[in-house]
Amino acid sequence: MIINQDARRKILPIASGKGGVGKSVLVANLGISLASFGQRTVLVDLDLGGSNLHTYLGMKNRNLGIGNFVSDKSVTFQDIRVRSPYPNLDFVPGDVLVTGTANLTHAQKRSVISNIERIDADYILLDLGSGSHFTTLDFFLMSNSGLLVTTPQAPAILNAYGFLKNVVFRLIQQSLSSHKAATKYLTDVVRDKQPNSTPGIAQILERVEKISKRAAAEVRAELAKLRPSIVVSMGDRPEDMEIVQSLRTLIETKLEVEPMCLGFLYFDYIVREAVGDTVPLALVGRDSLILKEIDRIAQKIVHSERFPDMPLDTSEYEDSFGLATIEAEDDYAEINPHPHTRVEQTPDQATAEEFIRLISAQKQQIKELQGTIHALTIGGGRRE
């Protein structure tokens, strides 16, 4: 695992617990933003079996990719690194419709990882597949500061937690690979298929410590290095940060890991337009709020020489989550009338999912209004 604080070139794996949360949109546009700041940036499509990062970059699927690299020994990794249409930004395509790429062998996976680690660039962004396949977990653990994208809805939050729990368990497995007795214990844990039989991370560490104090100390040292960052996507209101704070508490108390929050992205129809046109956000809405939010994340990364360590001004906010909350509140004030609507679009033009989102928001507003009326009625009665 590369410790990004100490590395000149920083590898940023970007993952999600479930699909449809805007991960690839973030990867493509964050890469373009980093490159626009003069940073040599490389995007690697590791969503093998379903790679489509090229579409978010406005590129055609006509170049060699990782699918060719792992299936044809004559193809080198340098052969599949291609220039993008944007200055300072290169791209490594994914499976390129080569069958079988989704199920890499151990040797193929190690070859891909070692070649990525040798890429000469300032920032290397990895677009990972959703879910918790071992290959995805190992790609995420290439560095200590991967990004985890989630929406503020409960199912996505739970999937984000589940993904990170699997990351931590995988890291423990790797850390204990040279300790036979502890490894056997973990193997027994995995084999137990009874519902709710898997112990928590704290319990696992306690048991490992009984087996070997040295092994437990090594695991705790590795966990202390892990600094994942949460990016909230498709937010509706600043209050969405409350459930993200709950996710943070869950991670800290259950997984023995301290996460950070890199930013909050509001839901924006401009994303659908960009995806539909297969172009980056900047080519559809250069002044859109979501593009400014992604640029802000890029600036946080660029201005943090020892990222994920960030020079935060804690006189104004407590930590990265506090800063993200303030940013969400400030951005919300710019949205007219609401982040989930656009003046020129009616519900008839929206998709079913977007229409449901609009109706849910209206119901919430009605509920709040009813509560206010109820409180005023009670108060009025008392004054009389």
JOHUPE-V246609 format. One record per residue. N is the residue number from 0. PHI is phi in whole degrees, -180 to 180 (* if undefined). OMEGA is omega in whole degrees, 0 to 359 (999 if undefined). D_FIRST is the distance of its C-alpha to the first C-alpha in whole Angstrom. Layout:
n={N & N}
phi={PHI & PHI}
omega={OMEGA & OMEGA}
d_first={D_FIRST & D_FIRST}
This chain:
n={0 & 1 & 2 & 3 & 4 & 5 & 6 & 7 & 8 & 9 & 10 & 11 & 12 & 13 & 14 & 15 & 16 & 17 & 18 & 19 & 20 & 21 & 22 & 23 & 24 & 25 & 26 & 27 & 28 & 29 & 30 & 31 & 32 & 33 & 34 & 35 & 36 & 37 & 38 & 39 & 40 & 41 & 42 & 43 & 44 & 45 & 46 & 47 & 48 & 49 & 50 & 51 & 52 & 53 & 54 & 55 & 56 & 57 & 58 & 59 & 60 & 61 & 62 & 63 & 64 & 65 & 66 & 67 & 68 & 69 & 70 & 71 & 72 & 73 & 74 & 75 & 76 & 77 & 78 & 79 & 80 & 81 & 82 & 83 & 84 & 85 & 86 & 87 & 88 & 89 & 90 & 91 & 92 & 93 & 94 & 95 & 96 & 97 & 98 & 99 & 100 & 101 & 102 & 103 & 104 & 105 & 106 & 107 & 108 & 109 & 110 & 111 & 112 & 113 & 114 & 115 & 116 & 117 & 118 & 119 & 120 & 121 & 122 & 123 & 124 & 125 & 126 & 127 & 128 & 129 & 130 & 131 & 132 & 133 & 134 & 135 & 136 & 137 & 138 & 139 & 140 & 141 & 142 & 143 & 144 & 145 & 146 & 147 & 148 & 149 & 150 & 151 & 152 & 153 & 154 & 155 & 156 & 157 & 158 & 159 & 160 & 161 & 162 & 163 & 164 & 165 & 166 & 167 & 168 & 169 & 170 & 171 & 172 & 173 & 174 & 175 & 176 & 177 & 178 & 179 & 180 & 181 & 182 & 183 & 184 & 185 & 186 & 187 & 188 & 189 & 190 & 191 & 192 & 193 & 194 & 195 & 196 & 197 & 198 & 199 & 200 & 201 & 202 & 203 & 204 & 205 & 206 & 207 & 208 & 209 & 210 & 211 & 212 & 213 & 214 & 215 & 216 & 217 & 218 & 219 & 220 & 221 & 222 & 223 & 224 & 225 & 226 & 227 & 228 & 229 & 230 & 231 & 232 & 233 & 234 & 235 & 236 & 237 & 238 & 239 & 240 & 241 & 242 & 243 & 244 & 245 & 246 & 247 & 248 & 249 & 250 & 251 & 252 & 253 & 254 & 255 & 256 & 257 & 258 & 259 & 260 & 261 & 262 & 263 & 264 & 265 & 266 & 267 & 268 & 269 & 270 & 271 & 272 & 273 & 274 & 275 & 276 & 277 & 278 & 279 & 280 & 281 & 282 & 283 & 284 & 285 & 286 & 287 & 288 & 289 & 290 & 291 & 292 & 293 & 294 & 295 & 296 & 297 & 298 & 299 & 300 & 301 & 302 & 303 & 304 & 305 & 306 & 307 & 308 & 309 & 310 & 311 & 312 & 313 & 314 & 315 & 316 & 317 & 318 & 319 & 320 & 321 & 322 & 323 & 324 & 325 & 326 & 327 & 328 & 329 & 330 & 331 & 332 & 333 & 334 & 335 & 336 & 337 & 338 & 339 & 340 & 341 & 342 & 343 & 344 & 345 & 346 & 347 & 348 & 349 & 350 & 351 & 352 & 353 & 354 & 355 & 356 & 357 & 358 & 359 & 360 & 361 & 362 & 363 & 364 & 365 & 366 & 367 & 368 & 369 & 370 & 371 & 372 & 373 & 374 & 375 & 376 & 377 & 378 & 379 & 380 & 381 & 382 & 383}
phi={* & -77 & -92 & -62 & -57 & -99 & -103 & -71 & -98 & -108 & -99 & -121 & -69 & -125 & -131 & -150 & -73 & -146 & -79 & 79 & -104 & 91 & -64 & -68 & -60 & -65 & -58 & -62 & -79 & -68 & -62 & -63 & -66 & -60 & -65 & -68 & -88 & 84 & -91 & -69 & -125 & -128 & -102 & -121 & -86 & -109 & -84 & -70 & 97 & -155 & -71 & -150 & -60 & -59 & -67 & -74 & -95 & 76 & -108 & -85 & -87 & -126 & -104 & -62 & -143 & -61 & -58 & -71 & -62 & -83 & -104 & -133 & -66 & -80 & -93 & -93 & -67 & -65 & -65 & -99 & -87 & -120 & -77 & -95 & -71 & -111 & -58 & 70 & -123 & -109 & -142 & -114 & -63 & -93 & -70 & 51 & 64 & -80 & -68 & 87 & -69 & -65 & -114 & -69 & -74 & -60 & -65 & -65 & -62 & -63 & -66 & -62 & -62 & -64 & -71 & -64 & -64 & -98 & -62 & -90 & -164 & -83 & -134 & -122 & -102 & -110 & -90 & -93 & -69 & -76 & 95 & -121 & -62 & -53 & -63 & -64 & -62 & -68 & -65 & -64 & -86 & -64 & -136 & -88 & -133 & -76 & -103 & -119 & -97 & -148 & -87 & -83 & -79 & -55 & -60 & -68 & -62 & -65 & -68 & -64 & -63 & -61 & -62 & -67 & -63 & -67 & -62 & -64 & -63 & -64 & -64 & -64 & -58 & -66 & -68 & -101 & -59 & -96 & -111 & -62 & -65 & -68 & -64 & -63 & -61 & -64 & -62 & -65 & -62 & -66 & -72 & -74 & -97 & -66 & -57 & 58 & -86 & -70 & -71 & -72 & -62 & -61 & -65 & -61 & -65 & -63 & -68 & -62 & -64 & -69 & -77 & -159 & -65 & -66 & -64 & -64 & -65 & -65 & -65 & -62 & -65 & -69 & -64 & -65 & -79 & -74 & -131 & -70 & -116 & -96 & -119 & -89 & -117 & 59 & -73 & -110 & -144 & -57 & -63 & -61 & -66 & -65 & -72 & -69 & -63 & -65 & -62 & -60 & -60 & -62 & -64 & -67 & -83 & -99 & -113 & 61 & -129 & -105 & -83 & -122 & -123 & -89 & 171 & -127 & -111 & -76 & -61 & -147 & -62 & -61 & -66 & -63 & -66 & -65 & -65 & -63 & -89 & 50 & -138 & -65 & -58 & -62 & -85 & -109 & -145 & -61 & -100 & -68 & -64 & -63 & -67 & -64 & -67 & -68 & -60 & -66 & -63 & -61 & -65 & -60 & -68 & -65 & -83 & -109 & -59 & -109 & -52 & -84 & -68 & -118 & -76 & -86 & -90 & -76 & -76 & -103 & -156 & -76 & -164 & -63 & -70 & -63 & -64 & -63 & -66 & -63 & -63 & -64 & -68 & -65 & -66 & -62 & -66 & -86 & -87 & -134 & -87 & -146 & -67 & -99 & -136 & -132 & -56 & -85 & -122 & -104 & -57 & -63 & -88 & -83 & -76 & -60 & -63 & -69 & -65 & -62 & -60 & -66 & -64 & -61 & -65 & -66 & -62 & -64 & -64 & -63 & -62 & -65 & -65 & -62 & -64 & -65 & -61 & -62 & -64 & -67 & -64 & -63 & -61 & -64 & -64 & -69 & -67 & -72}
omega={179 & 177 & 188 & 179 & 186 & 186 & 176 & 176 & 186 & 178 & 183 & 174 & 181 & 188 & 174 & 179 & 179 & 179 & 175 & 181 & 177 & 183 & 183 & 174 & 179 & 182 & 183 & 186 & 173 & 177 & 179 & 180 & 178 & 180 & 181 & 176 & 177 & 180 & 176 & 189 & 177 & 175 & 180 & 180 & 180 & 173 & 189 & 185 & 179 & 185 & 179 & 181 & 181 & 181 & 179 & 177 & 182 & 182 & 178 & 180 & 185 & 180 & 172 & 181 & 182 & 176 & 177 & 182 & 184 & 183 & 183 & 185 & 179 & 180 & 178 & 181 & 178 & 179 & 186 & 175 & 185 & 176 & 174 & 178 & 187 & 181 & 176 & 184 & 174 & 187 & 173 & 181 & 183 & 187 & 180 & 176 & 174 & 184 & 176 & 183 & 182 & 182 & 180 & 171 & 179 & 181 & 179 & 179 & 179 & 179 & 178 & 181 & 183 & 179 & 177 & 180 & 181 & 180 & 179 & 181 & 175 & 181 & 178 & 182 & 182 & 177 & 186 & 175 & 178 & 180 & 190 & 174 & 182 & 180 & 178 & 179 & 180 & 175 & 179 & 182 & 175 & 176 & 184 & 186 & 175 & 178 & 180 & 184 & 178 & 169 & 182 & 177 & 186 & 180 & 180 & 178 & 180 & 177 & 177 & 177 & 179 & 178 & 183 & 176 & 177 & 176 & 181 & 180 & 178 & 178 & 177 & 178 & 181 & 182 & 184 & 186 & 181 & 179 & 189 & 183 & 179 & 178 & 178 & 178 & 179 & 178 & 178 & 178 & 181 & 183 & 181 & 186 & 179 & 179 & 178 & 182 & 183 & 180 & 177 & 182 & 179 & 178 & 179 & 181 & 178 & 180 & 179 & 180 & 176 & 179 & 182 & 179 & 180 & 179 & 180 & 179 & 179 & 180 & 180 & 179 & 179 & 179 & 180 & 180 & 186 & 183 & 181 & 178 & 179 & 172 & 180 & 183 & 176 & 178 & 178 & 186 & 177 & 180 & 177 & 179 & 180 & 180 & 176 & 175 & 177 & 176 & 179 & 180 & 180 & 180 & 183 & 185 & 185 & 187 & 179 & 181 & 178 & 180 & 172 & 174 & 183 & 181 & 183 & 181 & 179 & 175 & 183 & 179 & 181 & 179 & 180 & 179 & 181 & 180 & 179 & 179 & 183 & 177 & 176 & 182 & 185 & 181 & 179 & 182 & 185 & 182 & 182 & 182 & 184 & 178 & 176 & 180 & 178 & 176 & 180 & 176 & 179 & 179 & 177 & 181 & 183 & 184 & 177 & 184 & 179 & 178 & 17 & 174 & 181 & 179 & 184 & 176 & 186 & 173 & 182 & 181 & 188 & 185 & 183 & 177 & 176 & 178 & 179 & 178 & 178 & 179 & 179 & 179 & 179 & 180 & 181 & 180 & 181 & 187 & 181 & 0 & 182 & 181 & 182 & 177 & 172 & 188 & 187 & 183 & 179 & 179 & 180 & 181 & 185 & 174 & 180 & 181 & 181 & 178 & 177 & 179 & 181 & 180 & 179 & 179 & 179 & 178 & 179 & 179 & 178 & 179 & 179 & 180 & 178 & 177 & 179 & 179 & 180 & 180 & 180 & 180 & 179 & 181 & 180 & 180 & 180 & 181 & 178 & 999}
d_first={0 & 4 & 6 & 9 & 12 & 12 & 11 & 14 & 13 & 12 & 10 & 12 & 12 & 15 & 16 & 19 & 21 & 24 & 25 & 28 & 26 & 26 & 22 & 23 & 26 & 23 & 21 & 24 & 26 & 23 & 22 & 26 & 26 & 23 & 25 & 28 & 27 & 26 & 23 & 22 & 20 & 19 & 19 & 18 & 19 & 17 & 20 & 21 & 24 & 25 & 24 & 26 & 25 & 27 & 30 & 28 & 28 & 32 & 31 & 33 & 31 & 32 & 30 & 28 & 24 & 21 & 24 & 26 & 23 & 22 & 26 & 27 & 26 & 28 & 26 & 23 & 21 & 23 & 25 & 24 & 23 & 26 & 27 & 28 & 31 & 30 & 29 & 26 & 24 & 23 & 23 & 21 & 23 & 22 & 24 & 27 & 29 & 28 & 29 & 26 & 23 & 22 & 22 & 20 & 20 & 17 & 17 & 18 & 14 & 13 & 15 & 14 & 11 & 11 & 14 & 12 & 10 & 14 & 15 & 17 & 18 & 17 & 16 & 14 & 15 & 14 & 17 & 16 & 19 & 20 & 20 & 18 & 18 & 15 & 14 & 14 & 12 & 9 & 10 & 9 & 6 & 5 & 5 & 6 & 10 & 11 & 15 & 17 & 20 & 23 & 27 & 29 & 31 & 30 & 29 & 26 & 25 & 25 & 23 & 21 & 21 & 21 & 18 & 16 & 17 & 16 & 12 & 13 & 15 & 12 & 9 & 12 & 13 & 10 & 11 & 14 & 14 & 16 & 19 & 21 & 23 & 21 & 19 & 23 & 23 & 21 & 22 & 25 & 24 & 23 & 26 & 28 & 30 & 32 & 32 & 30 & 29 & 25 & 25 & 23 & 20 & 22 & 24 & 21 & 20 & 24 & 24 & 21 & 23 & 26 & 25 & 23 & 22 & 20 & 18 & 18 & 17 & 14 & 13 & 14 & 12 & 9 & 11 & 12 & 9 & 9 & 12 & 13 & 16 & 19 & 21 & 25 & 27 & 30 & 32 & 35 & 36 & 34 & 35 & 32 & 30 & 31 & 30 & 26 & 27 & 28 & 24 & 23 & 25 & 24 & 20 & 21 & 23 & 22 & 18 & 18 & 16 & 17 & 17 & 18 & 21 & 21 & 24 & 27 & 29 & 32 & 33 & 35 & 37 & 36 & 33 & 35 & 38 & 35 & 33 & 37 & 37 & 34 & 33 & 31 & 32 & 34 & 36 & 38 & 37 & 37 & 38 & 36 & 35 & 31 & 31 & 31 & 29 & 26 & 27 & 27 & 23 & 23 & 24 & 22 & 19 & 21 & 23 & 20 & 19 & 16 & 15 & 14 & 17 & 20 & 23 & 25 & 29 & 29 & 33 & 33 & 31 & 29 & 25 & 23 & 25 & 28 & 28 & 27 & 30 & 32 & 31 & 32 & 36 & 36 & 35 & 38 & 41 & 40 & 41 & 44 & 45 & 42 & 38 & 39 & 42 & 44 & 47 & 48 & 47 & 48 & 47 & 49 & 47 & 44 & 42 & 42 & 39 & 40 & 43 & 42 & 40 & 43 & 45 & 43 & 42 & 46 & 47 & 44 & 47 & 50 & 49 & 48 & 51 & 53 & 51 & 53 & 56 & 56 & 55 & 58 & 60 & 60 & 60 & 63 & 65 & 64 & 66 & 69}
